[in-house]
Amino acid sequence: ETPTKQKTKKTNLKVLDKLIRSGQEINIDGDLLLLNRVNSGGSIIINGTLIITQIVDGSIRCDGDFMMLQAFSKANIVFHGVEVDNKFLQDRLNRVELIKDEIRITPALKETNWV
């Protein structure tokens, strides 16, 4: 009897505790956990999964499996080439994912307290 081989997804997770300021553009090949905010005029372009623990005022372009974030009304969020309406991303942390060609947004928690 041959043991079953398990497929493991290789991840290239980068963790940043850096404020993304106006005029800065961060390009990430892989996954990103951002422990700070994205100011207005700041930009993140990523082809992996994105999690941002603080508010997004800037621009996000994400083609990963999902992203988790909270955005203000002036943020510009594009997920898999589709602009996401910010009214669905305010007031809480949200999970944004593509399921069967449909972008689904679900609240991660009612209230998020990062410790």
N, C-alpha and C positions, 0 to 999 in steps of 0.2 A: 504494500500500500504506500502510495506516494503522499508526502505531506502537502497540504494545500498551501500554495503561495499566495500571500496577501499583497495586493497592490497598495503602495503607500504613495500619497501625493507629496512630492517634494515642494517645500515652501521656501521662499526667500523673503522672510519677514524682516523689515527694517523698523526700528523703533526710534522716533525722533521726539525730543522734548525741546522744540524750537518754535518760536513765534514766526509765522510766515508773514512777512511785512509787505506793504504795498511795493510793487515793482519786482518782487522776488517770484521766481518760477521754479518749482521743484518738479523734476521728472523722475519717476520711480518705475523701475522694471522689476515687478514683484509686488509683495504685499507691504502695507504701511500701517503702523499704529502711531498716530500723531497725538502726543500728550499736551498739545497747546492749541492755540486758535489760528485761524487763517483770516488776516485782516483784509479789509476792502482793498482791492488792487493786487492782492497776493494770489498765487495760482498754484494748483497741484494738478499734474497730469500723470495718471497711473494706469497700468494695464492689469493690476492685481486687485486684491481685496483692500478696502480702505476703511479704517476706523479712526474717527477724530473725536477726542473726548471733550473738546470745548467748541465754542461757537464758530461757525463759518460765515464770514462776511464777504469772502472773495470768490474765486472761480475754481471749480472742481470739474475735471474730466476723468471719468472712471470707466474702465472696461473690464473690471474684475467680476468675480462671482457675486459679490454684494458689497455694499458700503453701509456704514453706520455713522450718522452725523445729525447735528442740529444746525439749521441754517436760518439766518435772518432774511428779511424780505429782499434786501439788495444783493444777496448772493446769487451766483450764476452756477447752477449745478446741472451737469450733463452726464447721464448714465447710459452707456451703450449707444451714444449718438442722439439720445432723446433728452431735450431739456425738461427738467423736473420742476413742477410748479411748487414754489417755496412755501405756499400756504399749508402744504401737507408736511413740511419739515420743521415748523416752528414749535416752540414751547416744550419740546421733549426730544430725547434721543430716538432716532428712527432707523430701522433697517430697510434698505432699498435693495431689491433684488429683481432679477429677470427670470420669470417663470413662464414657460411656453409662450414666448414672444410678448409677454405683458409685464410691465414694470409694476411691482407690488411694493407698497410702503406700509410697514407695520410699526407701531410704537414698540421700542425695546422694553421700556419700563415706564410707569406713570411718572416717576420722579427719579432722576439719576444723581447719586452722590458718589463722586469718585474720591476714593481715600488714598 
